[in-house]
Structure formats: C-alpha cells, structure tokens
Amino acid sequence: MTNDPEIGRRTFLAGATALGTVTFLPYAARSAAHAADVFTTPAGNIEVFPIGHASFVMKTPKGVIYNDPVGDVADYSEFPTPDLIVITHEHGDHFNLDTLNGVKGDTTVLVANPAVFEKLPADLQARTTKMANGDTGEAIGVSIEAIPAYNITDERLKFHPQGRDNGYVLSLDDFRIYVSGDTEGVPEMRALKNIDLAFVCMNLPFTMDAQAAADAVSEFMPTYCYPYHFRGRDGGTQDPVVFEAAVNDAVKVKMGGWY
C-alpha cells in the first residue's frame, strides 16, 4: 500500500507534508496487488484501489464505494461489501448485471443514470437512486452531482450521445472527487471547481486522446488526477505518461494499476 499524506488545496492539514512521499509500484504489479493510494482528509483517510479499466474501489470515512464494477466477481473478493455502487452508463465495460449481483450486499445502495436504471431488475431498482444529467442527491452521507458525459467530435457522437450518460462529483465533506465516466473535454467538465481528486478517461475512438484530456484537466485543475480507461481500439490506446507530460504541472498525476 502506498501512502500520500497530502490532501486537496482547500483541505490541507497542518503538518501533513512532513509525513512522507508517494511511491508507486510498476503498473502491472500494482494491478496484481490491488495496491492503494491513501489520501488524508479532515474526515479521515480515503483509500483508492484500481481494479481495471473503469472499475475501482474506494474505502472512505462514509463507507465503501465501488465505481462501475464489472468483470470477475473474484476481483473484488479482498474488499469489503460496498455500501454504495455508482454506475456511469450502460456500456459493458461500465455495467454488468452479473457482477453487480455478485458484489452487492443486503444493504448496498446504488446510483445510476436513467438508461442503466431501466435495465435493472425490480429488486435493484428499489435500492437505486436514478440521476439524470444535472441532478443532485445523497447516499450514505455522500453528496452526489451528476455531471454530463458525452462526445462532441462528429465521428464519436454515436458512442455517448449528449444527455444520456453521467460522470459524478462525490463530495465527502470538503473532499470532492470527480469521476468522468466516458466523455470528451466538455464544457461541464471544464467548469468544475474545487476538485480534489479526479478520474479522467482517455481512449480512442470512444472518448478523447491523452492531449485532449490534459487540456481539459488543465482547465479545471484538480489537485490529483488518475488517467484511467485508457485502453482503446484499433490503435486508440492512450499513454498515461503522455497525459502526465502534457497536463499542467500543478496537477499531481496518479498512475494506478488499471491493466
């Protein structure tokens, strides 16, 4: 497990920088070990565990949060049952009903966009908050904003049409986490404020390239950013190192073991 004693620009704890620095395992080793980065906040630690591509687990002071859990249920076996699952959209690398049924617990609640909500069986709908673009809500004490996620390049419009899919801002007290879902650098992303931690997608032909992602992130300036969801098709896989080199130096880039 790696530790990062620093926190967001708005929630700095006196003396935190004296606690150490971050070290990272190689990507493959981090993925195999499900290594965590730890972010210290006034409310307590937030631990981030990349699982793969767009899926990750966060242990937070409010509870355990799974983002877009897909794949083998065994990949989640070392983690506590989720208190909250957030789902950005219906594509198979973000939503899988078998995985959901395998990881959920008796008291797990979900947040999903309307298109995913309609695909859920009645028992899961009963515990799911349906959020459309621009909606706000709350679950397990976490404030949630649904941020539009969509394509703006002509040849990509078919993948993520405007108005259907979500990103999310999760606010745990004063620590704000942005999960982009599948999107390009849309105005709603660029207008974000006071983001402490971001997860930003980049792959072609489905979302955007590393340079475009860096340009958007440099505008809303999160304190930390994970490039994620960067495996593409037909040569469209993006290099997170290119993103790191291109983004504003004030953004601290985290390299999770996604693959």
C-alpha positions as CSV (number, residue, x, y, z in Angstrom):
1,M,0.0,0.0,0.0
2,T,1.3,3.4,-0.9
3,N,0.6,6.5,1.2
4,D,0.1,10.1,0.2
5,P,-0.1,12.5,3.1
6,E,-1.2,15.4,1.0
7,I,-4.8,16.4,0.6
8,G,-6.7,18.9,-1.6
9,R,-5.8,22.5,-1.8
10,R,-8.9,23.5,0.2
11,T,-8.5,20.9,3.0
12,F,-4.8,21.0,3.9
13,L,-4.0,19.6,7.3
14,A,-1.1,21.3,9.1
15,G,1.9,19.1,9.2
16,A,0.7,16.7,6.6
17,T,3.6,17.3,4.2
18,A,6.0,16.1,6.9
19,L,4.6,12.6,6.8
20,G,6.3,11.3,3.7
21,T,6.0,11.0,-0.1
22,V,4.3,8.7,-2.5
23,T,5.9,5.7,-4.1
24,F,4.4,3.7,-6.9
25,L,4.8,0.1,-7.9
26,P,5.0,-0.7,-11.6
27,Y,1.6,-0.7,-13.3
28,A,1.3,-4.4,-13.6
29,A,2.5,-5.1,-10.1
30,R,0.0,-2.5,-8.7
31,S,-2.8,-4.1,-10.6
32,A,-2.0,-7.6,-9.5
33,A,-1.7,-6.5,-5.9
34,H,-4.6,-4.1,-6.0
35,A,-2.3,-1.5,-4.4
36,A,-3.9,1.6,-2.9
37,D,-3.1,5.2,-2.7
38,V,-4.2,6.9,0.5
39,F,-5.5,10.4,0.6
40,T,-5.7,12.1,4.1
41,T,-8.6,14.4,4.6
42,P,-10.0,16.1,7.7
43,A,-12.8,13.5,7.9
44,G,-10.3,10.5,7.6
45,N,-8.4,8.6,5.0
46,I,-9.7,7.7,1.6
47,E,-8.1,4.7,0.0
48,V,-8.3,4.2,-3.8
49,F,-7.9,0.7,-5.3
50,P,-7.9,0.5,-9.1
51,I,-9.5,-2.8,-10.2
52,G,-9.3,-2.5,-14.0
53,H,-10.1,0.0,-16.9
54,A,-13.0,2.0,-15.4
55,S,-13.6,0.0,-12.2
56,F,-12.2,1.0,-8.8
57,V,-12.9,0.7,-5.1
58,M,-12.7,3.5,-2.5
59,K,-12.7,3.0,1.2
60,T,-13.9,6.2,2.7
61,P,-15.0,7.5,6.1
62,K,-18.6,7.3,4.8
63,G,-18.3,3.8,3.6
64,V,-17.0,1.6,0.8
65,I,-17.8,2.8,-2.7
66,Y,-17.5,0.8,-5.9
67,N,-17.4,2.6,-9.2
68,D,-18.6,0.9,-12.4
69,P,-17.9,-2.7,-11.1
70,V,-17.6,-5.2,-14.0
71,G,-15.6,-8.3,-14.6
72,D,-14.9,-11.3,-12.4
73,V,-16.5,-11.1,-9.0
74,A,-13.4,-12.7,-7.6
75,D,-11.5,-9.4,-8.4
76,Y,-13.5,-7.8,-5.6
77,S,-13.2,-10.6,-3.0
78,E,-10.5,-9.0,-0.9
79,F,-12.6,-5.8,-0.4
80,P,-15.5,-5.2,2.0
81,T,-19.0,-5.3,0.6
82,P,-19.9,-2.0,-1.0
83,D,-22.1,0.5,0.9
84,L,-22.6,2.4,-2.4
85,I,-22.2,1.5,-6.1
86,V,-22.1,4.2,-8.7
87,I,-22.7,3.4,-12.3
88,T,-22.0,6.0,-15.1
89,H,-23.6,4.3,-18.1
90,E,-24.8,1.1,-19.8
91,H,-21.7,0.1,-21.8
92,G,-20.3,-3.3,-20.9
93,D,-17.0,-2.0,-19.6
94,H,-19.0,0.0,-17.0
95,F,-22.2,-2.0,-16.3
96,N,-22.6,-5.7,-15.9
97,L,-25.6,-7.1,-14.0
98,D,-23.9,-10.4,-13.1
99,T,-21.1,-8.5,-11.5
100,L,-23.5,-6.3,-9.6
101,N,-25.4,-9.2,-8.2
102,G,-22.1,-10.8,-7.2
103,V,-20.7,-7.9,-5.3
104,K,-23.7,-6.2,-3.7
105,G,-24.7,-6.8,-0.1
106,D,-28.0,-6.7,1.6
107,T,-27.8,-3.0,2.4
108,T,-25.8,-1.8,-0.7
109,V,-27.4,1.2,-2.4
110,L,-26.8,2.3,-6.0
111,V,-26.7,5.4,-8.0
112,A,-27.2,5.1,-11.8
113,N,-28.2,7.1,-14.9
114,P,-31.7,6.6,-16.2
115,A,-30.6,4.2,-19.0
116,V,-29.0,1.9,-16.6
117,F,-31.9,2.2,-14.1
118,E,-34.2,0.9,-16.8
119,K,-32.0,-2.2,-17.3
120,L,-32.1,-3.2,-13.6
121,P,-34.5,-5.8,-12.2
122,A,-37.1,-4.5,-9.8
123,D,-35.2,-5.5,-6.6
124,L,-32.2,-3.4,-7.6
125,Q,-34.3,-0.5,-8.8
126,A,-35.8,-0.4,-5.3
127,R,-32.4,0.4,-3.9
128,T,-31.1,2.7,-6.7
129,T,-31.2,6.5,-7.0
130,K,-31.8,7.4,-10.6
131,M,-29.9,10.5,-11.5
132,A,-30.0,12.3,-14.8
133,N,-27.5,15.0,-16.0
134,G,-27.5,17.9,-13.6
135,D,-29.3,16.1,-10.8
136,T,-28.0,16.2,-7.2
137,G,-28.6,13.7,-4.5
138,E,-27.2,12.0,-1.5
139,A,-26.3,8.4,-0.5
140,I,-24.5,7.1,2.6
141,G,-23.8,10.7,3.6
142,V,-22.0,11.5,0.3
143,S,-23.3,14.4,-1.7
144,I,-23.6,13.5,-5.4
145,E,-23.8,15.6,-8.5
146,A,-24.5,14.0,-11.9
147,I,-22.1,15.6,-14.5
148,P,-23.0,15.3,-18.2
149,A,-20.7,12.9,-20.0
150,Y,-20.8,12.8,-23.8
151,N,-19.0,13.1,-27.1
152,I,-18.6,16.3,-29.1
153,T,-16.5,15.1,-32.0
154,D,-18.6,14.3,-35.0
155,E,-17.3,10.8,-35.7
156,R,-17.7,9.9,-32.0
157,L,-21.3,11.2,-31.3
158,K,-22.7,7.7,-31.8
159,F,-20.8,6.4,-28.7
160,H,-22.0,8.7,-26.0
161,P,-24.9,11.0,-27.0
162,Q,-25.5,14.1,-25.0
163,G,-28.0,13.7,-22.2
164,R,-27.7,10.0,-21.6
165,D,-24.6,9.2,-19.6
166,N,-23.2,10.6,-16.3
167,G,-20.0,11.5,-14.7
168,Y,-20.2,12.2,-10.9
169,V,-18.8,14.5,-8.3
170,L,-18.8,12.8,-5.0
171,S,-18.4,15.2,-2.0
172,L,-17.2,13.6,1.2
173,D,-17.5,16.6,3.5
174,D,-15.0,19.0,1.9
175,F,-13.2,16.5,-0.3
176,R,-14.6,16.5,-3.8
177,I,-14.0,13.5,-6.2
178,Y,-14.8,13.7,-9.9
179,V,-15.4,10.5,-11.9
180,S,-15.6,11.4,-15.6
181,G,-17.3,8.3,-17.0
182,D,-17.0,8.2,-20.8
183,T,-16.7,11.7,-22.2
184,E,-14.7,14.2,-24.0
185,G,-13.5,17.5,-22.5
186,V,-17.0,19.0,-22.5
187,P,-17.8,22.4,-21.0
188,E,-19.4,20.8,-17.9
189,M,-16.1,19.2,-17.1
190,R,-14.1,22.3,-17.7
191,A,-16.4,24.3,-15.5
192,L,-15.8,22.1,-12.4
193,K,-14.5,23.8,-9.3
194,N,-12.6,22.7,-6.3
195,I,-12.0,19.2,-7.3
196,D,-9.5,17.4,-5.0
197,L,-9.3,14.1,-6.9
198,A,-10.3,13.3,-10.5
199,F,-10.5,10.1,-12.6
200,V,-10.4,11.1,-16.3
201,C,-10.9,8.8,-19.2
202,M,-8.9,8.8,-22.4
203,N,-9.2,6.3,-25.3
204,L,-10.0,6.3,-28.9
205,P,-12.3,6.1,-30.8
206,F,-14.6,6.2,-27.8
207,T,-13.6,9.3,-25.7
208,M,-10.6,11.5,-26.3
209,D,-6.9,11.3,-26.6
210,A,-4.3,12.0,-23.9
211,Q,-3.6,15.5,-25.1
212,A,-7.3,16.5,-25.2
213,A,-7.7,15.0,-21.7
214,A,-4.7,17.0,-20.4
215,D,-6.1,20.2,-21.9
216,A,-9.4,19.7,-20.2
217,V,-7.9,18.8,-16.9
218,S,-5.6,21.8,-17.0
219,E,-8.6,24.0,-17.1
220,F,-10.5,22.7,-14.1
221,M,-7.2,21.9,-12.2
222,P,-7.9,19.1,-9.7
223,T,-5.3,18.6,-7.1
224,Y,-4.8,15.0,-8.1
225,C,-5.8,13.1,-11.2
226,Y,-5.8,9.5,-12.3
227,P,-5.7,8.9,-16.0
228,Y,-7.9,5.8,-16.4
229,H,-10.0,4.0,-19.0
230,F,-7.1,4.4,-21.5
231,R,-7.2,1.1,-23.4
232,G,-8.8,1.8,-26.8
233,R,-9.5,0.0,-30.1
234,D,-7.6,0.0,-33.4
235,G,-4.5,1.7,-32.0
236,G,-6.5,4.0,-29.8
237,T,-4.9,3.1,-26.5
238,Q,-3.6,6.2,-24.8
239,D,-0.3,6.5,-22.9
240,P,-0.9,8.0,-19.4
241,V,2.7,9.2,-19.4
242,V,1.8,11.4,-22.4
243,F,-1.1,12.8,-20.3
244,E,1.2,13.4,-17.4
245,A,3.7,15.3,-19.5
246,A,1.0,17.5,-21.1
247,V,-1.1,18.4,-18.1
248,N,-0.5,21.5,-16.0
249,D,2.4,20.8,-13.6
250,A,0.2,21.8,-10.6
251,V,-1.9,18.7,-11.1
252,K,-0.4,15.7,-9.3
253,V,-0.9,12.7,-11.6
254,K,-1.5,9.3,-10.1
255,M,-0.7,6.1,-12.0
256,G,-3.0,3.3,-11.0
257,G,-2.6,-0.3,-12.0
258,W,-5.5,-0.5,-14.3
259,Y,-4.4,-3.3,-16.6
